[in-house]
Amino acid sequence: MKKVFLVFLTVLIVSMAFSVTTITISGWPGNPDEEAAIKAAVDEFNATHKDIQINWEPIPGNYLETLKTRLSAGTAPDIFYVDVYFFEELAGKNVLLPLDIFIKKDNFDLSAYFEPLVEAFKFNNRVYGIAKDFSTLALYYNKEIFDKYGVPYPTNDDTWFDLLDKALQLKRKGFETPLVLAADFNRVIPFILGAGGKLVDENLNTALDTPASRFGIKFYIDMVTKYKVAVEPQQVGAGWIGEALGKEKVAMAMTGPWTLGFLKGSYPDVYKKIGVVEMPSLIKKSTMVYTVSWSINRSTPHKSEAWEVLKFLVTRGQEIFVKRAGVLASRKDIAAKDTDPIKVPFYKGAEYAYPWRVPTPTGIFSVANDQINSRLKDLFYGKITLDEALKQIKENYLDWVSGK
């Protein structure tokens, strides 16, 4: 009996020594390049680690709702994507693991990442995720159109008034639609902040009716209604901003690096004509940053192992992902290796960008965003005045962000 017990104990000890912890990571499915890139990163980790293995399980369909359901049911992955747009909602529900203890224990250097991307995933001064990549807005322009009409190219140092002047020059010389704009609040935010305005006050009510914020919104709308140098994509027979550029219906557009891949694949001849500079500025430089973190499920039973996986995903894993998927690196050292000159304005923007996240009491901004966008649309077509729109937003804002 004693001999049997010793054999059993030996087997148990050996099996424990060689036990493997599987960490499931998840996000929404990407395009074929992104899927191949993340699988390559997972394969490298699994080949170099014996005690921890990664299992990639993307969530198709409505990612956020499915994730919230699984978090409530206790079946969510160990690590998952968190878009900055809904980060506050999840952080406020206490379903994300704060990383500060792990960061301090390992002396993990957050300064290696662009500061706005670090701040994007802080809540109550604690870190709840690390950006896997990002996109910023920049100004695209068609060199051939500018050359044809004899108008100077946009530059990184242009002000809003330089942008307007060049658009007016193109229009006066016969090019009908110099600029394409979207009636989307996130595209107006750089103009609000660039004018020295703010999105919310200290009570988290809207601050869009304050003088500086109002000025930024007015300038954006005036390019459509007063100066008539800008239109929505649909007005030139395009489904979105990138298509308007590709069809050469417009000379300029403010959009992100995703448009580069679209033009390169769908309009390769136009892609060769495209230049990209930083967003025009006024009082200060301003652009948007759209980003997604790798965050850890607060309820995972394997917190230390999940942290080891997360560290890999935002260092060596990110290097693989950036190289193979063509996205922008959130780590500065990886970004420095990305030598494509057309990406420089996007990386520059990461130094001063504002994350696409509006603080609210509930962490939810989607209803308010839809309502503000509806009024922007009406402003584009002269159905409402700016004063009327701002009054409606002010009166209803707290109801919208409370989920009513």
C-alpha positions as CSV (number, residue, x, y, z in Angstrom):
1,M,0.0,0.0,0.0
2,K,2.8,2.3,0.9
3,K,4.5,1.6,-2.4
4,V,1.3,2.3,-4.3
5,F,1.0,5.6,-2.5
6,L,4.5,6.6,-3.3
7,V,4.0,5.9,-7.0
8,F,0.8,7.9,-6.9
9,L,2.5,10.8,-5.2
10,T,5.4,10.7,-7.7
11,V,3.0,10.7,-10.7
12,L,1.0,13.6,-9.1
13,I,4.2,15.7,-8.6
14,V,5.4,15.0,-12.1
15,S,2.0,15.8,-13.6
16,M,1.9,19.1,-11.6
17,A,5.4,20.0,-12.8
18,F,4.4,19.6,-16.4
19,S,0.9,21.1,-16.2
20,V,0.0,23.6,-18.8
21,T,-2.2,26.7,-18.3
22,T,-4.3,27.6,-21.3
23,I,-5.1,31.3,-21.6
24,T,-7.9,32.1,-24.0
25,I,-7.7,35.4,-25.8
26,S,-10.4,37.0,-27.8
27,G,-11.5,39.9,-29.9
28,W,-13.5,40.4,-33.0
29,P,-12.5,38.6,-36.2
30,G,-10.1,40.6,-38.4
31,N,-9.4,40.6,-42.1
32,P,-7.3,37.8,-43.5
33,D,-4.0,39.6,-42.9
34,E,-5.0,40.4,-39.3
35,E,-6.1,36.9,-38.6
36,A,-2.8,35.5,-40.0
37,A,-0.8,38.0,-38.0
38,I,-2.4,37.2,-34.7
39,K,-2.1,33.4,-35.3
40,A,1.6,33.9,-36.1
41,A,2.0,35.7,-32.8
42,V,0.1,33.0,-30.9
43,D,2.2,30.2,-32.6
44,E,5.4,31.9,-31.6
45,F,4.4,32.2,-28.0
46,N,3.2,28.6,-27.8
47,A,6.4,27.4,-29.4
48,T,8.5,29.2,-26.8
49,H,6.5,28.5,-23.7
50,K,5.8,25.1,-22.2
51,D,3.8,26.0,-19.1
52,I,1.4,28.5,-20.7
53,Q,-0.4,28.2,-24.0
54,I,-2.5,30.7,-25.9
55,N,-5.9,29.8,-27.4
56,W,-7.2,32.5,-29.8
57,E,-11.1,32.5,-30.0
58,P,-12.5,35.5,-31.8
59,I,-16.1,36.5,-31.0
60,P,-18.2,37.0,-34.2
61,G,-21.3,39.2,-34.5
62,N,-22.1,41.8,-31.9
63,Y,-18.8,41.7,-30.0
64,L,-19.6,44.0,-27.1
65,E,-23.0,42.6,-26.3
66,T,-21.7,39.0,-26.5
67,L,-18.7,39.9,-24.3
68,K,-20.9,41.5,-21.7
69,T,-23.2,38.5,-21.6
70,R,-20.2,36.1,-21.2
71,L,-18.7,38.4,-18.5
72,S,-22.0,38.2,-16.6
73,A,-22.2,34.4,-17.0
74,G,-18.6,33.9,-15.9
75,T,-17.6,32.4,-19.3
76,A,-15.6,35.3,-20.8
77,P,-12.1,34.8,-22.1
78,D,-9.0,35.5,-19.9
79,I,-7.9,38.3,-22.2
80,F,-9.9,40.3,-24.7
81,Y,-10.1,43.4,-26.8
82,V,-11.5,46.6,-25.3
83,D,-12.2,49.4,-27.7
84,V,-11.5,52.8,-26.1
85,Y,-15.0,53.9,-27.1
86,F,-16.6,51.4,-24.6
87,F,-13.7,51.1,-22.2
88,E,-15.2,53.3,-19.4
89,E,-18.4,51.2,-19.4
90,L,-16.5,48.0,-18.7
91,A,-14.0,49.6,-16.3
92,G,-16.9,51.2,-14.4
93,K,-18.6,47.7,-14.1
94,N,-15.4,46.4,-12.4
95,V,-15.0,43.5,-14.9
96,L,-11.4,44.4,-15.9
97,L,-8.3,43.6,-13.9
98,P,-6.2,46.6,-12.8
99,L,-2.7,46.0,-14.0
100,D,-0.8,48.4,-11.7
101,I,0.5,45.7,-9.3
102,F,1.9,43.6,-12.2
103,I,3.4,46.7,-13.9
104,K,5.2,47.7,-10.7
105,K,6.3,44.2,-9.9
106,D,7.9,43.7,-13.3
107,N,9.0,47.3,-13.8
108,F,7.0,47.2,-17.0
109,D,7.8,50.5,-18.8
110,L,4.6,52.3,-19.8
111,S,6.7,55.2,-21.1
112,A,7.6,52.9,-24.0
113,Y,4.1,53.6,-25.3
114,F,2.7,56.8,-26.7
115,E,1.3,58.7,-23.7
116,P,-2.3,59.3,-25.1
117,L,-2.6,55.5,-25.6
118,V,-1.6,54.9,-22.0
119,E,-4.0,57.5,-20.7
120,A,-6.8,56.1,-22.9
121,F,-7.0,52.9,-20.8
122,K,-6.8,54.5,-17.3
123,F,-9.8,54.7,-15.1
124,N,-9.7,56.3,-11.6
125,N,-5.9,56.6,-12.1
126,R,-5.5,52.8,-12.6
127,V,-4.4,51.0,-15.7
128,Y,-6.8,48.5,-17.1
129,G,-5.3,47.7,-20.5
130,I,-2.4,48.3,-22.9
131,A,-3.0,49.4,-26.4
132,K,-2.4,46.8,-29.0
133,D,-2.3,49.3,-31.9
134,F,-4.0,52.5,-33.0
135,S,-5.2,54.8,-35.7
136,T,-5.2,58.6,-35.8
137,L,-6.8,61.1,-38.2
138,A,-4.6,63.0,-40.8
139,L,-5.3,65.1,-43.9
140,Y,-5.1,63.2,-47.2
141,Y,-4.7,65.2,-50.4
142,N,-4.6,64.3,-54.1
143,K,-1.3,65.8,-55.5
144,E,-2.5,65.6,-59.1
145,I,-5.5,67.7,-58.4
146,F,-3.5,70.3,-56.6
147,D,-1.0,70.4,-59.4
148,K,-3.6,70.7,-62.1
149,Y,-5.2,73.8,-60.4
150,G,-2.0,75.3,-59.3
151,V,-2.7,75.3,-55.5
152,P,0.1,74.7,-52.9
153,Y,0.0,71.3,-51.2
154,P,-1.3,71.1,-47.6
155,T,1.6,71.0,-45.0
156,N,2.1,69.7,-41.5
157,D,2.0,73.3,-40.2
158,D,-1.2,74.4,-41.9
159,T,-3.8,76.1,-39.7
160,W,-7.6,75.7,-40.2
161,F,-7.5,78.9,-42.2
162,D,-4.8,77.6,-44.5
163,L,-7.0,74.5,-45.1
164,L,-10.0,76.8,-45.9
165,D,-7.9,79.0,-48.1
166,K,-6.6,76.1,-50.2
167,A,-10.0,74.7,-50.5
168,L,-11.4,78.0,-51.6
169,Q,-8.6,78.4,-54.2
170,L,-9.5,75.0,-55.7
171,K,-13.1,75.9,-55.8
172,R,-12.5,79.3,-57.5
173,K,-10.3,77.7,-60.1
174,G,-13.0,75.2,-61.0
175,F,-12.7,72.1,-58.8
176,E,-16.2,71.8,-57.4
177,T,-15.8,69.7,-54.2
178,P,-12.4,70.3,-52.5
179,L,-13.1,68.5,-49.3
180,V,-15.2,65.6,-48.0
181,L,-16.5,65.7,-44.4
182,A,-18.5,63.3,-42.2
183,A,-21.4,64.4,-40.0
184,D,-19.8,62.4,-37.2
185,F,-19.1,63.8,-33.7
186,N,-15.7,62.1,-33.4
187,R,-14.6,64.0,-36.6
188,V,-15.6,67.3,-35.0
189,I,-13.8,66.7,-31.8
190,P,-10.4,67.8,-33.1
191,F,-11.9,71.1,-34.1
192,I,-13.5,71.6,-30.6
193,L,-10.2,70.7,-28.8
194,G,-8.1,72.6,-31.4
195,A,-10.0,75.8,-30.6
196,G,-9.3,75.3,-26.9
197,G,-12.7,73.9,-26.2
198,K,-13.8,70.9,-24.1
199,L,-16.4,68.1,-24.5
200,V,-17.7,68.0,-20.9
201,D,-17.6,70.1,-17.8
202,E,-16.6,69.1,-14.3
203,N,-20.0,67.6,-13.7
204,L,-19.8,65.5,-16.9
205,N,-22.5,67.6,-18.6
206,T,-21.9,68.7,-22.1
207,A,-19.6,71.7,-22.7
208,L,-20.3,72.0,-26.4
209,D,-22.1,75.4,-25.9
210,T,-19.1,77.1,-24.3
211,P,-17.5,79.7,-26.6
212,A,-14.4,77.9,-27.7
213,S,-16.2,74.6,-28.3
214,R,-18.9,76.4,-30.2
215,F,-16.3,78.1,-32.4
216,G,-14.7,74.8,-33.3
217,I,-18.1,73.2,-34.2
218,K,-19.0,76.3,-36.2
219,F,-15.9,76.3,-38.3
220,Y,-16.5,72.6,-39.2
221,I,-20.1,73.3,-40.2
222,D,-19.2,76.5,-42.0
223,M,-16.9,74.6,-44.4
224,V,-20.1,72.9,-45.6
225,T,-22.8,75.5,-45.3
226,K,-21.1,79.0,-45.5
227,Y,-18.0,78.4,-47.7
228,K,-19.4,75.4,-49.6
229,V,-16.0,73.8,-50.0
230,A,-17.0,70.5,-48.3
231,V,-19.7,67.8,-48.7
232,E,-20.6,64.4,-47.3
233,P,-19.4,61.4,-49.3
234,Q,-22.9,60.6,-50.4
235,Q,-23.1,64.0,-52.1
236,V,-20.4,62.9,-54.6
237,G,-21.8,59.4,-55.1
238,A,-19.5,57.7,-52.6
239,G,-20.4,55.4,-49.7
240,W,-17.7,56.7,-47.4
241,I,-14.7,59.1,-47.3
242,G,-12.2,56.7,-48.7
243,E,-14.3,55.9,-51.7
244,A,-14.8,59.7,-52.4
245,L,-11.0,60.0,-52.5
246,G,-10.6,56.8,-54.6
247,K,-13.1,58.1,-57.2
248,E,-11.2,61.5,-57.2
249,K,-14.4,63.3,-56.5
250,V,-12.7,65.3,-53.8
251,A,-9.2,66.8,-53.4
252,M,-8.9,66.4,-49.6
253,A,-10.2,64.3,-46.7
254,M,-9.6,63.9,-43.0
255,T,-9.4,60.1,-42.4
256,G,-7.2,57.4,-40.8
257,P,-4.6,54.9,-42.0
258,W,-7.3,52.3,-42.8
259,T,-7.9,54.4,-45.9
260,L,-4.3,53.8,-47.1
261,G,-5.0,50.0,-47.4
262,F,-8.4,50.6,-49.1
263,L,-6.9,52.9,-51.7
264,K,-3.9,50.7,-52.3
265,G,-6.2,47.7,-52.9
266,S,-9.1,49.3,-54.7
267,Y,-7.7,52.4,-56.4
268,P,-3.9,51.7,-56.8
269,D,-3.5,54.5,-59.4
270,V,-5.0,57.0,-57.0
271,Y,-3.0,55.7,-54.1
272,K,0.2,56.8,-56.0
273,K,-1.1,60.4,-56.1
274,I,-1.9,60.7,-52.4
275,G,0.0,62.7,-49.9
276,V,-0.7,62.7,-46.2
277,V,0.0,65.5,-43.6
278,E,-1.0,66.1,-40.0
279,M,-4.4,67.6,-39.3
280,P,-4.5,71.4,-39.6
281,S,-4.4,73.2,-36.2
282,L,-5.6,76.4,-34.6
283,I,-4.7,77.1,-30.9
284,K,-3.1,73.7,-30.5
285,K,-2.5,70.5,-32.6
286,S,-5.4,68.1,-32.3
287,T,-6.5,64.8,-33.8
288,M,-8.4,61.7,-32.7
289,V,-6.9,58.4,-31.7
290,Y,-8.9,55.2,-32.2
291,T,-7.4,52.3,-30.2
292,V,-8.1,48.9,-28.7
293,S,-6.4,47.4,-25.6
294,W,-5.6,44.0,-24.6
295,S,-7.3,43.8,-21.1
296,I,-7.5,41.0,-18.6
297,N,-10.8,39.5,-17.2
298,R,-10.9,40.4,-13.5
299,S,-12.4,36.9,-12.9
300,T,-9.8,34.9,-14.6
301,P,-8.3,32.2,-12.2
302,H,-5.0,32.6,-14.0
303,K,-4.1,36.2,-13.4
304,S,-0.3,35.8,-13.4
305,E,-0.3,33.7,-16.5
306,A,-2.7,36.1,-18.2
307,W,-0.3,39.0,-17.4
308,E,2.6,37.0,-19.0
309,V,0.6,36.5,-22.1
310,L,-0.5,40.2,-22.2
311,K,3.1,41.3,-21.9
312,F,4.0,39.2,-24.9
313,L,1.0,40.5,-26.9
314,V,2.0,44.1,-26.5
315,T,5.8,43.6,-27.1
316,R,7.0,40.9,-29.4
317,G,3.4,40.0,-30.3
318,Q,2.8,43.5,-31.4
319,E,5.9,43.6,-33.5
320,I,4.6,40.5,-35.4
321,F,1.1,42.0,-35.7
322,V,2.4,45.4,-37.0
323,K,4.7,43.9,-39.6
324,R,2.1,41.4,-40.9
325,A,-1.1,43.4,-40.6
326,G,0.2,46.8,-41.5
327,V,-1.4,48.6,-38.4
328,L,0.3,51.3,-36.4
329,A,2.4,50.3,-33.4
330,S,1.5,51.7,-29.9
331,R,5.1,51.0,-28.7
332,K,7.5,53.7,-29.7
333,D,10.4,51.3,-30.4
334,I,8.3,49.2,-32.8
335,A,6.9,52.4,-34.4
336,A,10.5,53.6,-35.0
337,K,11.1,50.5,-37.2
338,D,8.0,51.3,-39.3
339,T,9.8,53.3,-42.0
340,D,6.9,53.9,-44.4
341,P,7.0,57.7,-44.8
342,I,3.3,58.0,-45.6
343,K,2.6,56.7,-42.0
344,V,4.7,59.5,-40.3
345,P,1.8,62.0,-39.9
346,F,-0.3,59.3,-38.2
347,Y,2.5,58.5,-35.8
348,K,3.1,62.2,-35.1
349,G,-0.6,62.5,-34.3
350,A,-0.2,59.9,-31.6
351,E,1.9,62.3,-29.5
352,Y,-1.0,64.7,-29.0
353,A,-4.2,62.8,-30.0
354,Y,-7.4,62.6,-28.0
355,P,-8.8,59.1,-27.4
356,W,-12.3,58.5,-28.8
357,R,-13.9,58.4,-25.4
358,V,-16.3,60.9,-23.8
359,P,-16.5,60.7,-20.0
360,T,-20.1,60.1,-18.7
361,P,-21.6,59.1,-15.4
362,T,-22.5,55.7,-16.8
363,G,-19.5,55.2,-19.1
364,I,-22.0,55.0,-22.0
365,F,-22.0,57.6,-24.7
366,S,-23.6,55.8,-27.6
367,V,-27.1,57.3,-27.3
368,A,-25.7,60.8,-26.9
369,N,-23.4,60.2,-29.9
370,D,-26.3,59.2,-32.1
371,Q,-28.3,62.2,-31.0
372,I,-25.4,64.6,-31.6
373,N,-24.7,63.0,-35.1
374,S,-28.4,63.5,-36.0
375,R,-28.1,67.2,-35.3
376,L,-24.8,67.5,-37.2
377,K,-26.6,66.0,-40.2
378,D,-29.4,68.6,-39.9
379,L,-26.7,71.3,-39.6
380,F,-25.0,70.1,-42.8
381,Y,-28.3,70.6,-44.7
382,G,-29.5,73.8,-43.0
383,K,-32.5,72.2,-41.2
384,I,-31.5,73.6,-37.9
385,T,-29.3,76.5,-36.6
386,L,-26.2,75.9,-34.5
387,D,-27.8,77.7,-31.5
388,E,-30.9,75.4,-31.8
389,A,-28.7,72.3,-32.0
390,L,-26.6,73.3,-29.0
391,K,-29.7,74.1,-26.9
392,Q,-31.3,70.7,-27.7
393,I,-28.0,68.9,-26.8
394,K,-27.7,70.9,-23.5
395,E,-31.3,70.2,-22.5
396,N,-31.2,66.5,-23.2
397,Y,-27.6,65.5,-22.7
398,L,-27.8,64.1,-19.1
399,D,-30.8,62.0,-20.1
400,W,-29.0,60.6,-23.1
401,V,-25.9,59.6,-21.1
402,S,-28.0,58.0,-18.4
403,G,-29.4,55.6,-20.9
404,K,-32.9,57.2,-21.1
